[in-house]
Amino acid sequence: MAPKESDKMYGGQAVLDGVMIRSRDSAAICVRKPDGTLANKYESVPKISMPIFRNIPFIRGMFVILESLILGFRGLTYSSLVSSGAEDEKIDLISVIVSVLLGVSFAVGIFFILPMFVTSPLEKYLDSIVIINLVEALIRLLFVLGYIFLISKFLKIGQLFMYHGAEHMVIHAEENKNVLDLNSVKKYPIEHPRCGTAFILYVGIVAFFVLAFTPRDPIWLGIAVRIVTIPIIAGLAYEIIRFSSTFGNTKLGNILAIPTLALQKLTTRTPDDSQIEVALMAMHKLKELDDEILTDQNS
């Protein structure tokens, strides 16, 4: 889940057998080891842009997204090392960057390029590029939903979705200033309106409007257009999410969150107590780290 840009706002994501909770500058990862004990690791949020770019609309989104991807892959890499009993092994930044690039390439190929090829036969029967691109957008959405549905059937992914729900519940409790314990957290929902799932949804919506009037022929031009416009689509999607988050828990904010919460029915599961315990530990560790950093800055 992508955090709002605030020192006191937390976000995070599920990792293998664990949870990562992050603030603006720091992150804490808590993972359950094969023997049942908990492993913890702190991470600093990578900063890959100059400060000036972080305040420019439609440009800042790409840097925030890339930073979140790198941090997310770090978390997943660490959790996989813990699962294999190699938690003390150093995480290679180059490997993380390569993983991010491969992941992005896979997503672009499956969700942007493939739908264009699937809809290409329609060009023989329809003269309207807009209609064909609309069909392409619908197929892209079906690919996303189908992909999420299929991976949810794997045992480890199902557990990942349970940790995803635990992460949301703990962040709900923190945002409502409740005591961070098991009983307090269990009363909160597993969905959260600020979940990063919203980004997937808005990318699909924005992609249709950006690509609606773009050429499809020749095929190489259609592919090039879809690749080149991805930063524009991602930047617009980020700005929409950022704008929507300003309404918070208001009536308008709740209406805007309906599609995101609906999509989370596919990406979250109700966690058990042990999974909530992991998410709680990640939140406690991160708050301790942030308090230490704040104390050092003020001393």
Backbone as CSV, one residue per row, in Angstrom:
resi,resn,N_x,N_y,N_z,CA_x,CA_y,CA_z,C_x,C_y,C_z
1,MET,0.846,-1.180,0.000,0.000,0.000,0.000,0.881,1.229,0.000
2,ALA,0.621,2.160,-0.906,1.468,3.335,-1.044,1.119,4.358,0.020
3,PRO,2.074,4.899,0.741,1.792,5.844,1.786,1.536,7.238,1.274
4,LYS,0.717,7.944,1.966,0.520,9.350,1.668,1.770,10.107,2.088
5,GLU,2.052,11.193,1.435,3.281,11.902,1.709,3.147,12.706,3.001
6,SER,3.443,12.044,4.081,3.367,12.674,5.391,4.245,11.907,6.353
7,ASP,4.849,12.618,7.320,5.704,11.954,8.278,4.917,10.982,9.144
8,LYS,3.650,11.258,9.393,2.842,10.458,10.297,1.947,9.476,9.565
9,MET,2.112,9.329,8.281,1.283,8.412,7.509,2.088,7.174,7.152
10,TYR,1.481,6.029,7.413,2.173,4.770,7.167,1.533,4.009,6.018
11,GLY,2.352,3.231,5.345,1.886,2.352,4.290,2.657,1.061,4.378
12,GLY,2.664,0.284,3.310,3.425,-0.949,3.365,3.000,-1.948,2.316
13,GLN,3.409,-3.188,2.518,3.027,-4.259,1.614,3.285,-5.596,2.300
14,ALA,2.665,-6.624,1.779,2.933,-7.975,2.255,4.181,-8.500,1.556
15,VAL,4.957,-9.301,2.274,6.094,-10.009,1.697,5.914,-11.494,2.011
16,LEU,6.854,-12.322,1.638,6.731,-13.750,1.892,6.786,-14.028,3.391
17,ASP,5.689,-14.561,3.919,5.588,-14.893,5.349,5.810,-13.682,6.242
18,GLY,5.454,-12.496,5.737,5.665,-11.319,6.567,5.047,-10.055,6.008
19,VAL,5.414,-8.953,6.640,4.842,-7.644,6.310,5.945,-6.596,6.368
20,MET,5.887,-5.650,5.452,6.738,-4.474,5.500,5.855,-3.254,5.752
21,ILE,6.169,-2.487,6.778,5.477,-1.227,7.061,6.474,-0.106,6.816
22,ARG,6.030,0.945,6.133,6.934,2.041,5.810,6.333,3.384,6.173
23,SER,7.231,4.317,6.490,6.876,5.724,6.634,7.489,6.456,5.447
24,ARG,7.648,7.744,5.545,8.161,8.477,4.387,9.608,8.095,4.059
25,ASP,10.434,7.914,5.100,11.863,7.701,4.868,12.375,6.332,5.283
26,SER,11.601,5.579,6.056,12.093,4.324,6.614,11.072,3.212,6.441
27,ALA,11.550,1.987,6.585,10.672,0.824,6.507,11.168,-0.248,7.462
28,ALA,10.237,-1.013,8.026,10.585,-2.147,8.871,9.922,-3.389,8.286
29,ILE,10.716,-4.445,8.143,10.214,-5.705,7.601,10.234,-6.733,8.723
30,CYS,9.110,-7.418,8.911,9.036,-8.475,9.905,8.574,-9.747,9.198
31,VAL,9.328,-10.825,9.365,9.062,-12.078,8.663,9.091,-13.230,9.669
32,ARG,8.137,-14.144,9.533,8.142,-15.322,10.396,9.073,-16.376,9.809
33,LYS,10.035,-16.787,10.610,11.032,-17.763,10.181,10.434,-19.171,10.198
34,PRO,11.071,-20.109,9.526,10.565,-21.488,9.507,10.380,-22.095,10.893
35,ASP,11.167,-21.641,11.895,11.036,-22.187,13.248,9.970,-21.479,14.073
36,GLY,9.269,-20.504,13.455,8.182,-19.813,14.137,8.564,-18.503,14.788
37,THR,9.849,-18.232,14.943,10.286,-16.963,15.519,10.226,-15.863,14.456
38,LEU,10.436,-14.626,14.882,10.321,-13.487,13.973,11.681,-12.872,13.676
39,ALA,11.894,-12.537,12.418,13.099,-11.831,11.985,12.713,-10.416,11.583
40,ASN,13.579,-9.450,11.896,13.289,-8.046,11.599,14.442,-7.413,10.839
41,LYS,14.098,-6.453,10.015,15.124,-5.712,9.269,14.615,-4.309,8.991
42,TYR,15.487,-3.337,9.122,15.169,-1.955,8.778,15.689,-1.649,7.378
43,GLU,14.953,-0.828,6.666,15.370,-0.369,5.340,15.121,1.130,5.243
44,SER,16.011,1.832,4.586,15.740,3.233,4.256,15.055,3.269,2.898
45,VAL,14.103,4.160,2.764,13.405,4.296,1.489,14.354,4.929,0.479
46,PRO,14.593,4.294,-0.660,15.547,4.843,-1.642,15.081,6.186,-2.196
47,LYS,16.011,7.076,-2.386,15.720,8.383,-2.976,16.501,8.498,-4.286
48,ILE,15.781,8.430,-5.386,16.467,8.419,-6.676,16.256,9.704,-7.465
49,SER,15.561,10.678,-6.867,15.333,11.925,-7.603,15.878,13.107,-6.813
50,MET,16.194,14.192,-7.528,16.564,15.428,-6.863,15.319,16.045,-6.236
51,PRO,15.488,16.778,-5.129,14.326,17.330,-4.419,13.361,18.116,-5.302
52,ILE,13.882,18.818,-6.315,13.010,19.654,-7.152,11.960,18.821,-7.884
53,PHE,12.313,17.604,-8.283,11.388,16.769,-9.044,10.264,16.207,-8.177
54,ARG,10.484,16.166,-6.852,9.494,15.573,-5.971,8.290,16.480,-5.781
55,ASN,8.353,17.701,-6.284,7.242,18.640,-6.128,6.611,19.037,-7.455
56,ILE,7.043,18.411,-8.547,6.493,18.752,-9.857,5.406,17.737,-10.234
57,PRO,4.150,18.177,-10.330,3.073,17.250,-10.692,3.349,16.540,-12.008
58,PHE,2.905,15.284,-12.077,3.011,14.423,-13.257,4.434,13.904,-13.507
59,ILE,5.421,14.499,-12.830,6.788,13.995,-12.920,7.153,13.247,-11.639
60,ARG,6.731,13.799,-10.503,7.083,13.208,-9.208,6.571,11.783,-9.062
61,GLY,5.425,11.493,-9.693,4.833,10.168,-9.553,5.743,9.051,-10.008
62,MET,6.470,9.254,-11.111,7.349,8.224,-11.633,8.475,7.902,-10.644
63,PHE,9.006,8.931,-9.991,10.071,8.690,-9.020,9.540,7.964,-7.787
64,VAL,8.367,8.377,-7.312,7.769,7.730,-6.137,7.487,6.257,-6.434
65,ILE,6.944,5.987,-7.621,6.623,4.613,-8.000,7.882,3.763,-8.104
66,LEU,8.918,4.313,-8.743,10.167,3.563,-8.898,10.812,3.293,-7.544
67,GLU,10.799,4.288,-6.663,11.344,4.094,-5.320,10.569,3.007,-4.571
68,SER,9.245,3.012,-4.712,8.423,2.005,-4.048,8.694,0.613,-4.608
69,LEU,8.919,0.523,-5.919,9.226,-0.771,-6.526,10.547,-1.331,-5.997
70,ILE,11.560,-0.468,-5.918,12.865,-0.918,-5.417,12.745,-1.369,-3.967
71,LEU,12.057,-0.568,-3.150,11.864,-0.937,-1.744,11.076,-2.237,-1.633
72,GLY,10.040,-2.383,-2.456,9.227,-3.591,-2.421,10.019,-4.833,-2.777
73,PHE,10.857,-4.741,-3.798,11.675,-5.889,-4.172,12.730,-6.197,-3.111
74,ARG,13.216,-5.168,-2.432,14.133,-5.407,-1.316,13.423,-6.227,-0.233
75,GLY,12.201,-5.819,0.073,11.437,-6.536,1.083,11.181,-7.974,0.702
76,LEU,10.806,-8.200,-0.546,10.552,-9.561,-1.016,11.834,-10.395,-1.018
77,THR,12.950,-9.771,-1.398,14.227,-10.487,-1.403,14.623,-10.897,0.007
78,TYR,14.480,-9.965,0.952,14.822,-10.279,2.337,13.936,-11.398,2.876
79,SER,12.633,-11.334,2.612,11.729,-12.360,3.131,12.040,-13.735,2.535
80,SER,12.457,-13.762,1.273,12.818,-15.045,0.667,14.104,-15.597,1.284
81,LEU,15.042,-14.705,1.653,16.265,-15.140,2.323,15.958,-15.711,3.705
82,VAL,15.025,-15.064,4.413,14.626,-15.562,5.727,14.011,-16.949,5.600
83,SER,13.157,-17.129,4.609,12.497,-18.421,4.407,13.496,-19.537,4.111
84,SER,14.621,-19.155,3.473,15.638,-20.158,3.129,16.740,-20.257,4.173
85,GLY,16.573,-19.531,5.297,17.562,-19.586,6.367,18.813,-18.793,6.102
86,ALA,18.754,-17.826,5.188,19.941,-17.037,4.839,19.692,-15.554,5.078
87,GLU,19.043,-15.229,6.220,18.635,-13.850,6.472,19.792,-12.870,6.625
88,ASP,20.977,-13.384,6.991,22.129,-12.499,7.181,22.865,-12.196,5.876
89,GLU,22.431,-12.838,4.809,23.092,-12.602,3.519,22.783,-11.192,3.021
90,LYS,23.780,-10.521,2.497,23.615,-9.152,2.022,22.791,-9.118,0.741
91,ILE,21.865,-8.153,0.687,21.021,-7.991,-0.497,21.766,-7.160,-1.531
92,ASP,21.936,-7.708,-2.699,22.663,-7.045,-3.781,21.743,-6.053,-4.491
93,LEU,22.112,-4.778,-4.445,21.284,-3.739,-5.052,21.135,-3.950,-6.557
94,ILE,22.191,-4.389,-7.210,22.132,-4.628,-8.651,21.079,-5.692,-8.969
95,SER,21.050,-6.741,-8.163,20.059,-7.804,-8.371,18.644,-7.274,-8.193
96,VAL,18.468,-6.393,-7.214,17.146,-5.800,-6.987,16.727,-4.955,-8.187
97,ILE,17.658,-4.145,-8.698,17.345,-3.289,-9.854,17.009,-4.144,-11.075
98,VAL,17.770,-5.214,-11.289,17.482,-6.115,-12.411,16.104,-6.748,-12.237
99,SER,15.766,-7.137,-11.008,14.445,-7.731,-10.742,13.325,-6.730,-11.030
100,VAL,13.554,-5.474,-10.642,12.558,-4.429,-10.924,12.365,-4.269,-12.428
101,LEU,13.472,-4.206,-13.169,13.397,-4.033,-14.621,12.695,-5.222,-15.286
102,LEU,13.010,-6.435,-14.830,12.356,-7.621,-15.389,10.871,-7.623,-15.057
103,GLY,10.535,-7.232,-13.825,9.137,-7.189,-13.429,8.346,-6.176,-14.234
104,VAL,8.940,-4.998,-14.419,8.274,-3.953,-15.212,8.130,-4.409,-16.661
105,SER,9.162,-5.028,-17.219,9.108,-5.511,-18.602,8.008,-6.556,-18.772
106,PHE,7.900,-7.450,-17.807,6.850,-8.469,-17.854,5.471,-7.810,-17.840
107,ALA,5.273,-6.835,-16.943,3.984,-6.163,-16.837,3.640,-5.415,-18.121
108,VAL,4.629,-4.736,-18.690,4.393,-4.001,-19.939,4.009,-4.971,-21.060
109,GLY,4.738,-6.088,-21.149,4.456,-7.049,-22.216,3.076,-7.687,-22.093
110,ILE,2.716,-8.096,-20.882,1.445,-8.798,-20.673,0.252,-7.851,-20.708
111,PHE,0.374,-6.698,-20.062,-0.795,-5.844,-19.867,-0.898,-4.668,-20.845
112,PHE,0.142,-4.422,-21.632,0.063,-3.334,-22.615,0.232,-3.833,-24.047
113,ILE,1.242,-4.665,-24.264,1.529,-5.098,-25.634,0.599,-6.231,-26.068
114,LEU,0.438,-7.243,-25.232,-0.390,-8.392,-25.599,-1.839,-8.021,-25.913
115,PRO,-2.499,-7.161,-25.120,-3.866,-6.783,-25.478,-3.979,-6.116,-26.851
116,MET,-2.932,-5.402,-27.264,-2.958,-4.792,-28.588,-2.954,-5.864,-29.676
117,PHE,-2.147,-6.909,-29.496,-2.117,-8.007,-30.467,-3.452,-8.771,-30.478
118,VAL,-4.041,-8.940,-29.299,-5.313,-9.671,-29.210,-6.414,-8.945,-29.972
119,THR,-6.399,-7.606,-29.933,-7.444,-6.827,-30.588,-7.114,-6.475,-32.038
120,SER,-5.926,-6.821,-32.511,-5.543,-6.488,-33.889,-6.502,-7.031,-34.942
121,PRO,-7.049,-8.257,-34.807,-7.994,-8.761,-35.822,-9.227,-7.883,-36.000
122,LEU,-9.583,-7.090,-34.970,-10.762,-6.228,-35.079,-10.572,-5.131,-36.116
123,GLU,-9.337,-4.821,-36.453,-9.065,-3.752,-37.413,-9.625,-4.085,-38.807
124,LYS,-9.851,-5.376,-39.062,-10.423,-5.778,-40.353,-11.918,-5.481,-40.432
125,TYR,-12.556,-5.359,-39.259,-14.014,-5.236,-39.234,-14.498,-3.888,-38.702
126,LEU,-13.626,-3.169,-37.995,-14.024,-1.890,-37.422,-13.121,-0.779,-37.939
127,ASP,-13.734,0.361,-38.281,-12.968,1.500,-38.781,-12.564,2.460,-37.667
128,SER,-13.165,2.300,-36.487,-12.938,3.248,-35.397,-11.784,2.798,-34.504
129,ILE,-10.713,3.589,-34.511,-9.585,3.299,-33.629,-10.017,3.410,-32.172
130,VAL,-10.890,4.374,-31.863,-11.327,4.591,-30.489,-12.042,3.348,-29.952
131,ILE,-12.921,2.765,-30.753,-13.652,1.571,-30.306,-12.697,0.400,-30.099
132,ILE,-11.766,0.228,-31.023,-10.794,-0.871,-30.888,-9.931,-0.665,-29.645
133,ASN,-9.520,0.574,-29.400,-8.720,0.851,-28.214,-9.530,0.679,-26.928
134,LEU,-10.846,0.927,-27.013,-11.707,0.677,-25.859,-11.769,-0.814,-25.562
135,VAL,-11.926,-1.612,-26.606,-11.922,-3.071,-26.423,-10.588,-3.519,-25.842
136,GLU,-9.506,-2.919,-26.336,-8.179,-3.243,-25.812,-8.093,-2.921,-24.325
137,ALA,-8.665,-1.771,-23.924,-8.643,-1.383,-22.514,-9.432,-2.375,-21.655
138,LEU,-10.557,-2.848,-22.166,-11.361,-3.830,-21.427,-10.615,-5.154,-21.297
139,ILE,-9.951,-5.564,-22.364,-9.150,-6.799,-22.315,-7.992,-6.642,-21.339
140,ARG,-7.385,-5.450,-21.317,-6.283,-5.193,-20.373,-6.776,-5.367,-18.936
141,LEU,-7.973,-4.835,-18.662,-8.542,-4.968,-17.322,-8.828,-6.431,-16.990
142,LEU,-9.352,-7.165,-17.966,-9.622,-8.588,-17.751,-8.330,-9.361,-17.499
143,PHE,-7.269,-8.995,-18.203,-5.965,-9.637,-17.981,-5.497,-9.415,-16.540
144,VAL,-5.653,-8.179,-16.052,-5.226,-7.858,-14.685,-6.027,-8.661,-13.671
145,LEU,-7.351,-8.646,-13.833,-8.215,-9.370,-12.896,-7.951,-10.874,-12.975
146,GLY,-7.783,-11.370,-14.194,-7.510,-12.792,-14.373,-6.182,-13.198,-13.760
147,TYR,-5.182,-12.342,-13.920,-3.858,-12.622,-13.357,-3.933,-12.703,-11.830
148,ILE,-4.612,-11.726,-11.227,-4.755,-11.721,-9.766,-5.517,-12.955,-9.293
149,PHE,-6.592,-13.296,-10.012,-7.403,-14.453,-9.630,-6.593,-15.750,-9.713
150,LEU,-5.819,-15.905,-10.782,-5.059,-17.139,-10.968,-3.967,-17.305,-9.908
151,ILE,-3.206,-16.222,-9.633,-2.123,-16.358,-8.661,-2.662,-16.545,-7.245
152,SER,-3.909,-16.088,-7.004,-4.491,-16.256,-5.672,-4.735,-17.721,-5.336
153,LYS,-4.733,-18.582,-6.349,-4.983,-20.004,-6.137,-3.737,-20.744,-5.642
154,PHE,-2.581,-20.112,-5.735,-1.375,-20.724,-5.211,-1.310,-20.509,-3.700
155,LEU,-0.892,-21.528,-2.964,-0.913,-21.483,-1.500,-0.131,-20.300,-0.958
156,LYS,1.098,-20.110,-1.424,1.930,-19.024,-0.909,1.324,-17.656,-1.199
157,ILE,0.697,-17.515,-2.377,0.076,-16.234,-2.717,-1.132,-16.003,-1.831
158,GLY,-1.888,-17.065,-1.551,-3.022,-16.935,-0.649,-2.580,-16.447,0.719
159,GLN,-1.460,-16.971,1.214,-0.910,-16.512,2.481,-0.438,-15.061,2.369
160,LEU,0.130,-14.717,1.214,0.572,-13.343,0.982,-0.613,-12.382,1.080
161,PHE,-1.752,-12.770,0.526,-2.946,-11.927,0.583,-3.468,-11.802,2.023
162,MET,-3.251,-12.835,2.834,-3.636,-12.757,4.248,-2.739,-11.762,4.983
163,TYR,-1.456,-11.794,4.695,-0.552,-10.797,5.285,-0.899,-9.388,4.778
164,HIS,-1.353,-9.310,3.539,-1.810,-8.024,2.990,-2.962,-7.477,3.824
165,GLY,-3.912,-8.349,4.165,-5.028,-7.937,5.009,-4.558,-7.515,6.398
166,ALA,-3.590,-8.249,6.961,-3.058,-7.907,8.286,-2.391,-6.535,8.268
167,GLU,-1.659,-6.262,7.208,-1.014,-4.945,7.066,-2.046,-3.836,7.093
168,HIS,-3.122,-3.990,6.341,-4.173,-2.977,6.311,-4.813,-2.780,7.682
169,MET,-5.090,-3.875,8.383,-5.752,-3.797,9.689,-4.894,-3.041,10.693
170,VAL,-3.593,-3.303,10.691,-2.693,-2.620,11.625,-2.596,-1.128,11.295
171,ILE,-2.549,-0.797,10.013,-2.485,0.615,9.627,-3.786,1.330,9.976
172,HIS,-4.919,0.653,9.815,-6.198,1.226,10.271,-6.117,1.573,11.760
173,ALA,-5.625,0.640,12.564,-5.541,0.859,14.014,-4.629,2.032,14.344
174,GLU,-3.495,2.127,13.661,-2.568,3.228,13.886,-3.200,4.567,13.502
175,GLU,-3.879,4.598,12.371,-4.508,5.844,11.913,-5.632,6.294,12.843
176,ASN,-6.275,5.345,13.503,-7.355,5.672,14.434,-6.862,5.840,15.868
177,LYS,-5.533,5.867,16.042,-4.903,6.107,17.342,-5.295,5.061,18.384
178,ASN,-5.562,3.840,17.938,-5.886,2.761,18.863,-4.615,2.118,19.398
179,VAL,-4.780,1.406,20.517,-3.661,0.623,21.043,-3.300,-0.440,20.014
180,LEU,-2.027,-0.567,19.756,-1.586,-1.530,18.751,-1.402,-2.901,19.392
181,ASP,-2.540,-3.588,19.598,-2.499,-4.957,20.079,-3.494,-5.792,19.280
182,LEU,-3.480,-7.089,19.514,-4.261,-8.008,18.705,-5.753,-7.707,18.767
183,ASN,-6.281,-7.468,19.966,-7.721,-7.245,20.108,-8.179,-5.970,19.412
184,SER,-7.374,-4.923,19.489,-7.745,-3.659,18.839,-7.716,-3.791,17.322
185,VAL,-6.693,-4.465,16.814,-6.511,-4.572,15.366,-7.593,-5.429,14.717
186,LYS,-8.048,-6.463,15.408,-8.976,-7.430,14.802,-10.332,-6.841,14.460
187,LYS,-10.657,-5.679,14.967,-11.967,-5.086,14.672,-11.969,-4.281,13.369
188,TYR,-10.804,-4.139,12.747,-10.718,-3.324,11.535,-10.815,-4.173,10.274
189,PRO,-11.254,-3.557,9.158,-11.404,-4.313,7.908,-10.070,-4.627,7.257
190,ILE,-10.077,-5.613,6.390,-8.848,-5.999,5.679,-8.612,-5.146,4.441
191,GLU,-9.593,-4.344,4.054,-9.409,-3.440,2.916,-9.012,-2.055,3.426
192,HIS,-8.280,-1.326,2.597,-7.873,0.039,2.958,-7.966,0.918,1.708
193,PRO,-8.580,2.097,1.819,-8.786,2.946,0.635,-7.505,3.472,0.013
194,ARG,-6.387,3.446,0.741,-5.133,3.972,0.220,-4.218,2.863,-0.274
195,CYS,-4.772,1.705,-0.525,-3.977,0.558,-0.963,-3.391,0.804,-2.358
196,GLY,-2.204,0.251,-2.592,-1.564,0.386,-3.892,-2.333,-0.292,-5.004
197,THR,-3.311,-1.128,-4.644,-4.180,-1.733,-5.651,-4.862,-0.660,-6.494
198,ALA,-5.090,0.486,-5.871,-5.722,1.592,-6.593,-4.906,2.004,-7.799
199,PHE,-3.587,1.911,-7.677,-2.727,2.308,-8.784,-2.979,1.436,-10.011
200,ILE,-3.128,0.122,-9.807,-3.409,-0.789,-10.918,-4.710,-0.389,-11.607
201,LEU,-5.711,-0.094,-10.798,-7.026,0.267,-11.342,-6.953,1.561,-12.147
202,TYR,-6.318,2.572,-11.583,-6.269,3.869,-12.261,-5.373,3.845,-13.491
203,VAL,-4.342,3.020,-13.474,-3.512,2.879,-14.674,-4.364,2.371,-15.832
204,GLY,-5.236,1.382,-15.551,-6.108,0.864,-16.608,-7.059,1.916,-17.148
205,ILE,-7.614,2.727,-16.247,-8.557,3.773,-16.660,-7.840,4.872,-17.444
206,VAL,-6.721,5.340,-16.894,-5.970,6.421,-17.550,-5.423,5.960,-18.900
207,ALA,-5.004,4.696,-18.967,-4.433,4.179,-20.215,-5.425,4.279,-21.366
208,PHE,-6.707,4.030,-21.084,-7.691,4.132,-22.175,-7.753,5.546,-22.727
209,PHE,-7.830,6.542,-21.838,-7.964,7.921,-22.302,-6.695,8.407,-22.997
210,VAL,-5.538,7.987,-22.506,-4.274,8.402,-23.135,-4.097,7.739,-24.494
211,LEU,-4.494,6.449,-24.594,-4.250,5.684,-25.815,-5.441,5.675,-26.778
212,ALA,-6.553,6.306,-26.391,-7.794,6.196,-27.169,-7.622,6.598,-28.633
213,PHE,-6.859,7.649,-28.906,-6.749,8.154,-30.276,-5.357,7.899,-30.885
214,THR,-4.582,7.056,-30.233,-3.234,6.791,-30.734,-3.260,5.751,-31.850
215,PRO,-2.296,5.817,-32.754,-2.273,4.882,-33.902,-1.916,3.463,-33.486
216,ARG,-2.396,2.492,-34.268,-2.107,1.083,-34.036,-1.337,0.458,-35.200
217,ASP,-1.263,1.190,-36.302,-0.648,0.656,-37.516,0.376,1.668,-38.049
218,PRO,1.580,1.233,-38.380,2.082,-0.146,-38.339,2.271,-0.652,-36.910
219,ILE,2.434,-1.948,-36.754,2.441,-2.576,-35.451,3.572,-2.063,-34.567
220,TRP,4.734,-1.788,-35.185,5.859,-1.302,-34.390,5.568,0.061,-33.782
221,LEU,4.776,0.885,-34.505,4.423,2.198,-33.985,3.459,2.067,-32.812
222,GLY,2.503,1.143,-32.940,1.575,0.901,-31.838,2.301,0.460,-30.577
223,ILE,3.295,-0.435,-30.745,4.074,-0.898,-29.594,4.878,0.253,-28.991
224,ALA,5.516,1.033,-29.857,6.339,2.154,-29.388,5.497,3.170,-28.613
225,VAL,4.302,3.469,-29.123,3.424,4.435,-28.454,3.055,3.942,-27.063
226,ARG,2.748,2.660,-26.935,2.351,2.110,-25.639,3.495,2.100,-24.634
227,ILE,4.689,1.931,-25.128,5.843,1.949,-24.221,6.191,3.379,-23.805
228,VAL,6.203,4.285,-24.776,6.597,5.669,-24.508,5.609,6.371,-23.586
229,THR,4.328,6.023,-23.693,3.307,6.717,-22.891,3.157,6.153,-21.482
230,ILE,3.844,5.065,-21.163,3.711,4.479,-19.823,4.082,5.473,-18.717
231,PRO,5.201,6.224,-18.824,5.482,7.209,-17.771,4.365,8.255,-17.627
232,ILE,3.757,8.654,-18.753,2.655,9.622,-18.692,1.468,9.002,-17.966
233,ILE,1.126,7.764,-18.328,-0.005,7.069,-17.708,0.240,6.889,-16.216
234,ALA,1.440,6.450,-15.856,1.764,6.224,-14.446,1.731,7.534,-13.655
235,GLY,2.259,8.605,-14.255,2.248,9.896,-13.580,0.847,10.418,-13.346
236,LEU,-0.026,10.285,-14.346,-1.418,10.715,-14.196,-2.135,9.879,-13.142
237,ALA,-1.918,8.552,-13.157,-2.556,7.673,-12.181,-2.137,8.042,-10.762
238,TYR,-0.850,8.336,-10.591,-0.360,8.737,-9.268,-1.038,10.022,-8.797
239,GLU,-1.186,11.007,-9.693,-1.800,12.277,-9.311,-3.272,12.083,-8.928
240,ILE,-3.969,11.182,-9.617,-5.363,10.907,-9.273,-5.458,10.301,-7.876
241,ILE,-4.574,9.340,-7.585,-4.567,8.710,-6.261,-4.229,9.742,-5.187
242,ARG,-3.260,10.578,-5.474,-2.833,11.606,-4.513,-3.970,12.590,-4.251
243,PHE,-4.684,12.974,-5.324,-5.812,13.886,-5.182,-6.937,13.236,-4.387
244,SER,-7.237,11.975,-4.693,-8.323,11.274,-4.001,-8.032,11.133,-2.515
245,SER,-6.743,10.918,-2.170,-6.389,10.704,-0.766,-6.587,11.954,0.086
246,THR,-6.647,13.135,-0.550,-6.827,14.368,0.214,-8.213,14.458,0.839
247,PHE,-9.171,13.670,0.334,-10.520,13.707,0.875,-10.674,12.813,2.100
248,GLY,-9.699,11.907,2.289,-9.703,11.084,3.490,-11.008,10.331,3.709
249,ASN,-11.446,10.311,4.963,-12.648,9.566,5.341,-13.892,10.451,5.279
250,THR,-14.034,11.182,4.162,-15.226,11.998,3.942,-16.186,11.245,3.034
251,LYS,-17.370,11.809,2.847,-18.351,11.141,1.994,-17.821,11.007,0.569
252,LEU,-17.209,12.077,0.048,-16.643,12.012,-1.300,-15.474,11.032,-1.344
253,GLY,-14.639,11.064,-0.315,-13.508,10.141,-0.266,-13.962,8.691,-0.258
254,ASN,-15.040,8.404,0.475,-15.556,7.039,0.533,-16.123,6.604,-0.815
255,ILE,-16.733,7.545,-1.540,-17.269,7.216,-2.871,-16.125,6.918,-3.838
256,LEU,-15.089,7.757,-3.797,-13.941,7.557,-4.688,-13.212,6.243,-4.391
257,ALA,-13.316,5.781,-3.151,-12.597,4.566,-2.756,-13.346,3.286,-3.113
258,ILE,-14.606,3.384,-3.540,-15.412,2.184,-3.790,-14.747,1.231,-4.784
259,PRO,-14.280,1.694,-5.954,-13.639,0.756,-6.893,-12.390,0.103,-6.315
260,THR,-11.591,0.878,-5.572,-10.373,0.327,-4.981,-10.693,-0.749,-3.959
261,LEU,-11.674,-0.479,-3.100,-12.049,-1.457,-2.079,-12.625,-2.715,-2.717
262,ALA,-13.357,-2.537,-3.824,-13.922,-3.696,-4.518,-12.820,-4.571,-5.103
263,LEU,-11.801,-3.951,-5.684,-10.702,-4.711,-6.271,-9.918,-5.467,-5.202
264,GLN,-9.876,-4.917,-3.993,-9.148,-5.574,-2.908,-9.817,-6.859,-2.433
265,LYS,-11.036,-7.103,-2.872,-11.670,-8.386,-2.569,-10.855,-9.530,-3.171
266,LEU,-10.076,-9.209,-4.223,-9.230,-10.214,-4.857,-7.841,-10.289,-4.245
267,THR,-7.382,-9.219,-3.610,-5.978,-9.159,-3.177,-5.788,-9.236,-1.670
268,THR,-6.848,-9.372,-0.915,-6.719,-9.504,0.546,-7.519,-10.707,1.033
269,ARG,-7.060,-11.276,2.122,-7.763,-12.358,2.813,-7.735,-12.052,4.314
270,THR,-8.670,-12.616,5.048,-8.692,-12.429,6.493,-7.522,-13.172,7.124
271,PRO,-6.652,-12.472,7.845,-5.466,-13.122,8.415,-5.782,-13.845,9.725
272,ASP,-4.898,-14.752,10.123,-5.038,-15.359,11.439,-4.243,-14.535,12.452
273,ASP,-4.338,-14.901,13.714,-3.713,-14.104,14.769,-2.195,-14.014,14.601
274,SER,-1.576,-15.096,14.153,-0.115,-15.085,14.017,0.338,-14.125,12.923
275,GLN,-0.468,-13.973,11.888,-0.115,-13.042,10.815,-0.318,-11.594,11.249
276,ILE,-1.359,-11.346,12.035,-1.550,-10.009,12.595,-0.394,-9.664,13.535
277,GLU,0.075,-10.652,14.286,1.212,-10.447,15.180,2.442,-9.962,14.403
278,VAL,2.674,-10.537,13.233,3.812,-10.132,12.410,3.657,-8.680,11.966
279,ALA,2.451,-8.312,11.511,2.210,-6.938,11.071,2.356,-5.957,12.234
280,LEU,1.886,-6.349,13.409,2.035,-5.493,14.591,3.502,-5.278,14.925
281,MET,4.292,-6.340,14.860,5.715,-6.221,15.158,6.391,-5.267,14.175
282,ALA,6.028,-5.351,12.892,6.613,-4.451,11.894,6.272,-3.002,12.211
283,MET,5.026,-2.745,12.595,4.618,-1.375,12.935,5.350,-0.880,14.172
284,HIS,5.435,-1.699,15.212,6.130,-1.296,16.434,7.600,-0.990,16.151
285,LYS,8.250,-1.851,15.379,9.659,-1.647,15.076,9.876,-0.363,14.275
286,LEU,8.979,-0.088,13.329,9.132,1.120,12.522,8.925,2.372,13.362
287,LYS,7.937,2.353,14.238,7.694,3.515,15.099,8.892,3.756,16.021
288,GLU,9.493,2.671,16.506,10.689,2.817,17.334,11.814,3.455,16.523
289,LEU,11.992,2.997,15.302,13.047,3.542,14.445,12.793,5.011,14.151
290,ASP,11.551,5.357,13.799,11.241,6.753,13.482,11.439,7.650,14.700
291,ASP,11.094,7.144,15.896,11.290,7.924,17.121,12.778,8.154,17.381
292,GLU,13.595,7.141,17.133,15.035,7.270,17.326,15.624,8.295,16.353
293,ILE,15.185,8.249,15.109,15.673,9.194,14.094,15.271,10.611,14.464
294,LEU,14.023,10.786,14.926,13.543,12.113,15.304,14.324,12.649,16.511
295,THR,14.626,11.761,17.457,15.402,12.171,18.642,16.798,12.612,18.239
296,ASP,17.415,11.862,17.330,18.765,12.217,16.860,18.771,13.547,16.126
297,GLN,17.712,13.801,15.361,17.636,15.067,14.608,17.452,16.265,15.530
298,ASN,16.772,16.047,16.663,16.480,17.144,17.585,17.578,17.343,18.613
299,SER,18.515,16.395,18.685,19.570,16.491,19.703,20.758,17.314,19.193
